[in-house]
C-alpha cells in the first residue's frame, strides 16, 4: 500500500506541474510571441522570446522531466493495484510509460542544451530549426507513448473495477486524444487539460487507499 501512497502524491504533483505547464504554454509563450508551431520554428522569434524570458523556457524543460518521473511513479502504483487481475495490461502500460518518460527526458535535455549551444554559437538558423524538429519529435513521441499507456491502464481499470468507472473512461479518453495530439495544437491543449483532471482525481483515489 505504501507504493500506492507514493503514487498518489506523484499523481497530484503531476497534475500541479502539468497545470503550470499549461499556463506557460497558453499564457506566457503567446505573450512572448510564440503562438503556433511556425513561431516556434522561427529562429528569430524563438531566440528573441528566450532572451526576454529564459526562465519560462527552463521551467518548460524541467517540467518535461518532472512529469515524466511522476507519471512513472503513478503507473507503478496502478500496476500494484491492478496487476493481480490484469497482469498483461498493467505490465505493458508500465513499459510504454517508461518509453514516454525517456522521450520526455530527452526532449527537455535536448531543448535546454542545444538551444544554449546554438545561441552561444551565434544562432545558426538551420541548426536551430533542426534542434526544434528534434525537440518536437521527442515531445510528440512521448505524448503518443503516454497515450497508449493511458489507454492500456484505463482498459485495465475498467476490466478490474479497481478505480471509479468514470475515472476509467476518462483515462481511456485522455489516452485516445494523446495518441493523436501531434495532429494539432488544439488537441494537445485538450489532452493536457484532461491529463490534469485525471491525475488529480487519480491522486485523490490513491491517497485514500487504506493502509
Buried (B, 14 or more C-beta within 10 A) or exposed (E): EEBBBBBBBBBBBBBBBBBBBBEBBBEBBEEBBBBEEEBBBBBEBBBEBBEEBEEBBBBBBBBBBBBBBBBBBBBBBBBBBBBEEBEEBBBBBBEBBBBBBBBBBBBBBBBBEBBBEBBEEEBEEEBBBEBBEBBBBBBBBBBBBBBBBBBBBBBBBBEBEBBEEEBBEBBBBBBBBBBBBBEEBEBBBBBBBBBBBBBBBBBBBBBEBEE
